[in-house]
Structures are given as structure tokens and as C-alpha cells.
Amino acid sequence: MTSIKEKVMSRVFLLSALSTVLALALICLFLFINGIPAMAKIGAFSFMLGKEWSPSDTPPLFGILPMIAGSLYVTAGAIIIGVPIGILTAVFLSKSCPKKLYKFIKPGMDLLAGIPSVVLGFFGMAVIVPVFGESILSASIVLGIMILPTVTGISESAIRAVPQNYYEGAVALGAGHYRAVFKVILPAANSGVLAAVILGVGRAIGETMAVIMIAGNQARMPVSLFKGVRTLTANIALEMGYAAELHREALIATALVLFVFILVINLGFAALKKRIK
């Protein structure tokens, strides 16, 4: 009876794993089948490197370079703001935080992770936009806040997973507390910390609602941190509801570019992870 249950459960686990792969394959198939023909109609170079996005013109213009640049700027800003703060917070929580204080900070981080992006977007509109305007900087600040729980939570788990004797050995050799943490513990946890950064980047580059609310949604090349931009995700969300024919196909091609963009970032981080090891 036990062997039958084990065989059944092994099949269930296999089907679960295959369903994940199947879902990814179907997404890839949909994007490539619908996106590649659109890029062929528009022209790959005109689509990728064009600086004008104006579906209502005659002929229509579908250049997504401003959106690619906008996504890069906003994501880079979120990384610069969110990743250092997240990692330092993880170090504090795992190695320095008193237990009484930890009971308040940790649930707070968990609560921040559960706040809907539209709420953070309203926060950005009410608090950040009046100061910095609808701009790259405003979007970067909000996305930096948004990725904090992801970066902090996974980094903390990675740091706690490092054997305690690493720290004890460093202290025994004369290192101070923070020197042992930053020179021994953190490098030993680099694999998990890098995974946290990858997930944070994925969250930032894939965010739509908050960016729509505070980034200005101007389909133009970024000229300043204090000027508005439009990201790839915002471009799709804003126009898919009324797009038709080539316009709709161009938006699907934009999703394909975003998909490949995220894939390249993940492969780059994976290669970096191997080099670090």
C-alpha cells in the first residue's frame, strides 16, 4: 500500500513539474508566433531602434526604443535604491537585531511585501510625485521600496544559512563583528543574495500599475531623472484595451521583447553566479 502511494505521489509531483514547463512553453509559443510576424511587418530595426511610437499616424510608427530605455532607467534606479538597503537590512536582521526589535521589523517587512502595487502607486502619487514630479526618479523610488521585502527576505535566509563556525572562525582570527559579517559571512552567502537581486530585478522590470501612476507615461527618450518616461509594461497595459490589427500585434511584439529582455538578464546573473562560485 505504501509503495502504491509513493508511486502515485511521484506521478503527481512529476505532473506538477511538467505543468510548469508546459505553461512556460505555451507562453513562449504564443509570444513568438504573434510577435515575430509583427516585427517582420514593421521591420526589426525600425521596431527595436525606432524613437517614435505613434499608432495613429499615417503610416503608423512603432518604435519601442524609448520604452526600452525607460524600462532600463527605472529598473536601474530601483536596483540602486532597493538592493543596498535590502541587503543591509538583511545583515542587520540576521546578525545584529535584538529579538524584541526583530518581532516588530520582520512582520513589517512581510506586511510591506503584501501591499498591492496600486496602493504603493497611490503613495507615490501623494508623497513622492509632489516632490520630484512624474518622473524616472519617482518611479525608481517606489519600485525600490517595492523590491525591498524580496531582497531583504531572501538575503536574510541566505545569510542565516551560512554555518556559524564561519563567523566564529573569523572572530577567533581577530576580525571584529561587522568585519566578520561583511568579509566572511556575506561572501559565503553570495549565491542566495544574488538570487534575491535577480528576483528583485524581475519584480521591478515587470511592474506595471505603480509605474503607470507615477512615471508620466510619455513615449519619448529619457532626458532627465526628473522627466517622465514610459516603460515596456506600461506601454502594453495602456494601449492593449483598444489596439487592433498591426497595433495589437506590435504590443504583443513588445511583450516578446520584454520576455527576451528578462531572459537575458536572468542568464547574465546566472553566468555571474557561476563566476563568483
FENQUIDA-V653857 format. One record per backbone hydrogen bond with DSSP energy under -0.5 kcal/mol. CO is the residue of the C=O (numbers start at 0). NH is the residue of the N-H. E is the energy in kcal/mol with one decimal. If there is no record, write none. Layout:
BEGIN
co = {CO:CO}
nh = {NH:NH}
e = {E:E}
END
This chain:
BEGIN
co = {0:1:2:3:4:5:6:7:8:9:10:11:12:13:14:15:16:17:18:19:20:21:22:23:24:25:26:27:28:29:30:31:33:34:35:36:37:38:42:43:44:45:46:49:51:51:53:53:60:61:63:64:65:66:66:67:68:69:70:71:72:73:74:75:76:77:78:78:80:81:82:83:84:85:86:87:88:89:90:91:91:97:98:100:100:101:103:104:105:106:107:108:109:110:110:111:115:115:116:117:118:119:120:121:122:122:123:123:127:127:128:132:134:135:136:137:138:139:140:141:142:143:144:144:146:147:148:149:150:151:152:153:154:155:156:157:158:162:162:163:164:165:166:167:168:169:170:175:176:177:178:179:179:180:183:184:186:188:189:190:191:192:193:194:195:196:197:198:199:200:201:202:203:207:208:209:210:213:214:216:217:223:224:226:228:230:231:232:233:234:235:238:238:243:243:244:245:246:247:248:249:250:251:252:253:254:255:256:257:258:259:260:261:262:263:264:265:266:267:268:269:270:271:272}
nh = {4:5:6:7:8:9:10:11:12:13:14:15:16:17:18:19:20:21:22:23:24:25:26:27:28:29:30:31:32:33:34:35:37:38:39:40:41:42:46:47:48:49:63:64:53:62:56:60:53:63:67:68:69:70:231:71:72:73:74:75:76:77:78:79:80:81:82:83:84:85:86:87:88:89:90:91:92:93:94:95:96:101:102:103:104:105:107:108:109:110:111:112:113:113:114:114:118:119:120:121:122:123:124:125:126:127:127:128:130:131:132:134:138:139:140:141:142:143:144:145:146:147:147:148:150:151:152:153:154:155:156:157:158:159:160:161:161:165:166:167:168:169:170:171:172:174:173:179:180:181:182:183:184:185:187:188:189:192:193:194:195:196:197:198:199:200:201:202:203:204:205:206:206:211:212:213:214:134:228:218:219:226:136:135:216:234:235:236:237:238:239:241:242:246:247:248:249:250:251:252:253:254:255:256:257:258:259:260:261:262:263:264:265:266:267:268:269:270:271:272:273:274:275:276}
e = {-2.2:-2.3:-2.2:-2.6:-2.7:-2.3:-1.9:-2.1:-2.7:-2.2:-2.7:-2.2:-2.3:-2.6:-2.4:-1.4:-1.8:-2.9:-2.4:-2.1:-2.5:-2.6:-2.2:-2.5:-2.6:-2.7:-2.5:-2.7:-2.6:-2.0:-2.7:-1.7:-0.7:-2.2:-2.2:-2.2:-2.4:-2.7:-2.9:-2.8:-2.6:-1.0:-2.9:-1.8:-0.5:-2.1:-1.5:-1.9:-2.6:-0.5:-2.4:-2.8:-2.4:-2.5:-0.6:-2.2:-2.6:-2.5:-2.4:-2.6:-2.4:-2.2:-2.3:-2.5:-2.0:-3.4:-1.8:-0.6:-0.8:-2.5:-2.7:-2.5:-2.3:-2.1:-2.3:-2.3:-2.8:-2.2:-2.1:-2.1:-2.5:-2.6:-1.6:-1.3:-2.4:-2.3:-1.3:-2.3:-2.2:-2.5:-2.2:-1.7:-0.9:-0.5:-0.5:-0.9:-0.7:-1.7:-2.3:-2.1:-2.4:-2.5:-2.4:-2.4:-2.7:-0.7:-0.8:-3.3:-1.1:-2.7:-2.8:-1.2:-2.0:-2.5:-2.3:-2.2:-2.6:-2.3:-2.1:-2.1:-2.0:-0.6:-0.6:-0.5:-2.5:-3.0:-2.6:-2.0:-1.9:-2.6:-1.9:-2.2:-2.5:-2.6:-1.3:-0.5:-1.1:-1.6:-0.7:-2.3:-2.3:-1.9:-2.5:-2.4:-1.3:-2.2:-1.6:-2.5:-2.0:-2.8:-2.4:-1.5:-2.0:-3.2:-1.6:-1.3:-1.3:-2.3:-2.6:-1.7:-1.9:-2.0:-2.4:-2.3:-2.2:-2.7:-2.4:-2.2:-2.3:-2.9:-1.5:-0.6:-0.7:-2.6:-1.8:-1.2:-2.6:-0.7:-2.4:-0.7:-2.5:-1.6:-2.6:-1.5:-1.5:-2.2:-1.8:-2.4:-2.6:-1.3:-2.1:-1.1:-1.1:-1.5:-0.5:-2.3:-2.5:-1.7:-1.9:-2.3:-1.8:-1.9:-2.0:-2.3:-2.3:-2.5:-2.6:-2.5:-2.5:-2.3:-2.7:-2.0:-2.5:-2.5:-2.5:-2.5:-2.3:-2.4:-2.2:-2.5:-1.9:-1.9:-2.3:-1.9}
END
